[in-house]
């Protein structure tokens, strides 16, 4: 098997799986280790009393750009890290989506939908397991990061500066 095929079939998907594990770990378990007993307890609690999750939704942000504008108007180091961290965390996602698509012709809207979808999943899981609050601005920032990754990939690819596996 050629090195290029090996990289395309094994290494790149393996790196993507590692990236996704890390992304879920950072977003869902930023406050501690992955504790399956804790998650199971939270899941049971929320299934027994769905109003608990609904109550947690009251603390979420459903106003687009509210958290972003609050951060810009009175930035704290934690909020600025959160703002840029949400974007930076999803840049590799946008790049991987293009590399892993079979025809390399995935559209901007395709990356948008996938980035928004995985971000929405993560936001909902935070609420469902009571390990965070829903924030529509996280959806905006994460999706922007995915789109930025898509743009970075194509910028380097179209300018002939793409350093990587030939025929990606």
N, C-alpha and C positions, 0 to 999 in steps of 0.2 A: 504494500500500500504506500502510495506516495506520501511525503510529508504534508503536503497541502491537504490531501484528503483526510489524513489523520487529524490534522488541526481542525478542519471544518466539521468532521463527524464526532470527534471526542473532546478535544481541548476546548473549543469555543462553547459548546453546550455545557461542559463541565464548569467553565468559568462563569457562565450565565447562572447555573444552579447555585454556585457559591455566592455570586452577587445577590441573587434573590434571597438566599438564606440570611445573608448579612443585612439586606434591606429590611426583611421582616424582623430580624433580631433588633436592629437599631430602632425601628419605629414602634414595635409592639413591646419590647422588653428593655427599653432604655433605662429603666429604674432598677434593674436587677437581672438575675439569671432566669433562664427559661425553666419555670417550675410547672410541670404538668399537673401536679396535685392542685396548685393554686388555680390554674386555668379550668380544671375540671370542677372545682368548687364554684368558681365564678359562673361557669356555664350552667351548672345545676341551679344556682341562685337565680339567674336570669330566666331560666326556663320555668321555674316554679312561680316566679313573680315577674312577669314581663313589664309591669309598671315600673320596676326598678330601672330597667334600661330606658324606658320612656322618660323617667324622671331625670336621668343623666343627660338625655338629649336637651333638656331645658338649659343646661349649662353650656351647650355647644354654641358655636358661632355660625349663623346662617346668613349673615350679611356680607356679601362679597366685598373684599378689600378693607374690611374693618380692622382686622388684626394687622394687616400690612400697613395701613395708614397710621394706626396707633404706634407701630414700631418706628415708622419714619418720623413721626412727630415727636416722640419721646423715647428714643432708643435706649435699651439696656443691653448689656453684653449678651445675656441669655436670649433675648428676643431677636437680636441681630444674627446670632448663631443659628437660631431656629429658622429665621427667614432664609438665609443663604444656604443653610444645611438642607432644607427641603428641596431647593433647586438643585444643588450639587448632588444630592443623593439619587436623583432621577436622571441625570445626564447619561450615566452608563446604560440605563434602561433604553433610552432612545437610540443609542448606538447599537446595543445588542439586538434590538428589534429589527434594525435594517440588516445587520450581519446574518441573523438567523432566518430571515425571510428567504425563501427559495429563489425567487427571481430578482431580489434586490430592488424591486420596483414598488415596495410598499410606499404608500402615499403619506403625505403630511397628515391627512385626516385619519389614516389608519394608525399612525403613531399617536395622534391626539386621543383617539378612542381607547387605545390600549393603555396609554399612560393614565388617562382619566379613570379607566376601569380598575386598574390595579390600585390606584390611589384611593378610590372610593371603597374598594374592598378593605384596605388597611384602615381607613377612617371608621368604617362600620365595625370591624373587628375590635378596634379600640373601645368603642361604645359597648358592644356586645359582651366583651369580657371585662368591662369596667376597668380598663387600664389606661384610659385617656378620654379626651372629649373630642367630639366632632367639630371640625373647623373647615368651613368652605374655602378659606384662604389656603389651607394646606392642599386642597384639591387644585387650586389655581397655581400654586407654586410648584407642586410636584409635576403637574401636567406641563408647565412651562419648562421645567428641567428636562423632561422627556423630549419635548420639541427642540430644545436647545441641543441636546445630544444628537438628534436627527440632523439638525443643521450643521453641527460640527463635523459629523461623519461626511456629509455630502460636500461641505466646503473643502475638506482635505482630499476627498476622492476626486472632485472635479478640478482641483488645482494641481493634480498630479503629485501632491505631497503626501498622499496616503501611504503610510509606512505600516506594512502589515502583511498579511498572507495574500499572496497573489491569487487572483480569481475569487476573492471574497465576494 
